[in-house]
Amino acid sequence: MKAKGAGMNLGKVGIIMSGGGFTGAFSVGFIKAIWKIFRKNGIQPAIIQGASIGAMNAAKTIESDEKELIKIWLDIEKKKARSIFNWLDIPKNIFNRGNALYLNKGVMQILDKYDFQKIISSPIELQIVTCNESRDDELNIFSSRQEIFVKNPHLLKDAILASAAIPGILSPININGEMHSDGIIFSIQPLIQAECDTIIILLNDQAAERDRWDARLSRLLHRHYNNEVSYEFKKILKRNKNYRIEVSNIDIEEEKKPSIIKRISKLMGTIKNAVESIGQENSVTRRIIILNARTPIPTLHTTGFEIGDIKAAIEQGCDQGYEFLKKILD
C-alpha cells in the first residue's frame, strides 16, 4: 500500500517484530507509537513479520489493534511470569523425560483468545519466523497467505506457538511432520523481496540480556542473532544500495550499545553514499528504520520480570518510538 507520511511518502511498509521473551514489551510500546503516527497519516503496513514473542505480538496487532495487545501484556504482568513459565512444570517434565523445562500451556491459553480467521482475512500479511529443527535449524517463514492457513486458519496457532518455543525452555511444535521451534531472529529478505519501501524493525535487545540465556540458546543466538543478521544486512546493502538505515539509539555510548546495534553501526559507513531513491516517479526514499530499547530495565528479561517492568517497557517504547519516528518522518 502506498502511503504518505507527514513529510514523506513511505511507499509500501513492512514491520518486523523481533523476539526476546518478556522484553517483547518494548515492541508493544513501539507499535503503539507507530499506530499513532500511521492512523494520523492514513498509513497501513502491507506486512508484519514476527519471530518468537514477536510472532504473538504481530498476530494480535493484525487481528485487532495495539490496545488489545497492551491489555494482554498488562494481564501477563498482573498474573506474573509464572503464568507463562511455571517452575512447577519442571519436575513434571523431568519425570516424563520432556524436551523442555516448561509446558506450552501458558502461551496456548493466550493464543486461544486470538481470532485466526480475522488474521487470514486481513489486508495485512502476517509472516511467522521459525527454526525448522528437522532441517538443521533452517530458518523458515510461514505466511498467512499460504494455502494451508487459508484452508485452516487455526493452524496459524501452531505456527505462532512454534515461533515462541524457546529451545530447551518450551517444547517444539510439529507442523506438517517437521519440528519447528523459536524463530530466534527475524528475516529481512522476505520484505525486500516483497518490495517494501519502508521496513521498520522493532528490537527488544538489552545489552545484559545475552548473559541470561542457557548455553544451548546462546549458541543459537550467536549463530542467528549475531552472525546471520549481520550477514543479511551486508547482503541487503550490497544488492539494494538504495536503502538507507536509520537506527534510533545509534548515538548512545559505545559500551552501552547492544551487540546488534554495534554491528549495524559498523555497517553504517558502507551506505553513506547509497542511492536513496527507487524511482523519481513516486519520490519514495527506501529506508530500514530500527527501533531498539534505549534504557535497559535490569529486572526485565526473557523469562522473568518484576511488577511494573512490563508497563515501564511499554511506556518507554512508546515515548522513544514516537519521538524518533516523528523526527525522521516529518
KAFENPE-V701801 format. One record per residue. N is the residue number from 1. RES is the residue in one letter. OMEGA is omega as a letter, one per 20 degrees, with the letter a starting at -180 (NA if undefined). Layout:
n/res/omega
N/RES/OMEGA
N/RES/OMEGA
//
This chain:
n/res/omega
1/M/r
2/K/a
3/A/r
4/K/r
5/G/a
6/A/a
7/G/a
8/M/r
9/N/a
10/L/a
11/G/r
12/K/a
13/V/r
14/G/r
15/I/r
16/I/r
17/M/a
18/S/a
19/G/r
20/G/r
21/G/a
22/F/r
23/T/r
24/G/r
25/A/r
26/F/a
27/S/r
28/V/r
29/G/r
30/F/a
31/I/r
32/K/r
33/A/r
34/I/a
35/W/r
36/K/r
37/I/a
38/F/r
39/R/a
40/K/a
41/N/r
42/G/a
43/I/r
44/Q/r
45/P/r
46/A/a
47/I/r
48/I/r
49/Q/r
50/G/r
51/A/r
52/S/r
53/I/r
54/G/r
55/A/r
56/M/r
57/N/a
58/A/a
59/A/a
60/K/r
61/T/r
62/I/a
63/E/a
64/S/r
65/D/a
66/E/a
67/K/r
68/E/r
69/L/r
70/I/r
71/K/r
72/I/a
73/W/r
74/L/r
75/D/r
76/I/r
77/E/a
78/K/a
79/K/r
80/K/a
81/A/a
82/R/r
83/S/r
84/I/a
85/F/a
86/N/a
87/W/r
88/L/r
89/D/a
90/I/r
91/P/r
92/K/a
93/N/r
94/I/a
95/F/a
96/N/a
97/R/r
98/G/a
99/N/r
100/A/a
101/L/a
102/Y/r
103/L/a
104/N/a
105/K/r
106/G/r
107/V/a
108/M/r
109/Q/r
110/I/a
111/L/r
112/D/a
113/K/r
114/Y/r
115/D/a
116/F/r
117/Q/r
118/K/r
119/I/r
120/I/a
121/S/a
122/S/r
123/P/r
124/I/r
125/E/r
126/L/r
127/Q/a
128/I/a
129/V/r
130/T/r
131/C/r
132/N/a
133/E/r
134/S/r
135/R/r
136/D/r
137/D/r
138/E/r
139/L/a
140/N/r
141/I/r
142/F/r
143/S/r
144/S/r
145/R/a
146/Q/a
147/E/a
148/I/a
149/F/r
150/V/r
151/K/a
152/N/a
153/P/a
154/H/r
155/L/r
156/L/r
157/K/r
158/D/a
159/A/r
160/I/r
161/L/r
162/A/a
163/S/a
164/A/a
165/A/a
166/I/a
167/P/r
168/G/a
169/I/r
170/L/a
171/S/r
172/P/a
173/I/r
174/N/r
175/I/a
176/N/r
177/G/r
178/E/a
179/M/a
180/H/r
181/S/a
182/D/r
183/G/r
184/I/a
185/I/a
186/F/r
187/S/a
188/I/a
189/Q/r
190/P/r
191/L/r
192/I/a
193/Q/r
194/A/r
195/E/r
196/C/r
197/D/r
198/T/r
199/I/a
200/I/a
201/I/a
202/L/r
203/L/r
204/N/a
205/D/r
206/Q/a
207/A/a
208/A/a
209/E/a
210/R/a
211/D/a
212/R/a
213/W/r
214/D/a
215/A/a
216/R/a
217/L/r
218/S/r
219/R/r
220/L/r
221/L/r
222/H/a
223/R/a
224/H/a
225/Y/a
226/N/a
227/N/a
228/E/r
229/V/r
230/S/r
231/Y/a
232/E/r
233/F/r
234/K/r
235/K/a
236/I/a
237/L/r
238/K/a
239/R/a
240/N/a
241/K/r
242/N/r
243/Y/r
244/R/a
245/I/r
246/E/a
247/V/a
248/S/a
249/N/a
250/I/a
251/D/r
252/I/a
253/E/a
254/E/a
255/E/a
256/K/a
257/K/r
258/P/a
259/S/a
260/I/r
261/I/r
262/K/a
263/R/r
264/I/r
265/S/a
266/K/a
267/L/a
268/M/a
269/G/a
270/T/a
271/I/a
272/K/a
273/N/a
274/A/r
275/V/a
276/E/a
277/S/r
278/I/a
279/G/a
280/Q/a
281/E/r
282/N/r
283/S/r
284/V/r
285/T/a
286/R/a
287/R/r
288/I/a
289/I/a
290/I/r
291/L/r
292/N/a
293/A/a
294/R/a
295/T/r
296/P/r
297/I/a
298/P/a
299/T/r
300/L/r
301/H/a
302/T/a
303/T/a
304/G/r
305/F/r
306/E/a
307/I/a
308/G/a
309/D/a
310/I/r
311/K/a
312/A/r
313/A/r
314/I/a
315/E/r
316/Q/r
317/G/a
318/C/a
319/D/a
320/Q/a
321/G/a
322/Y/a
323/E/a
324/F/a
325/L/r
326/K/a
327/K/a
328/I/a
329/L/r
330/D/NA
//
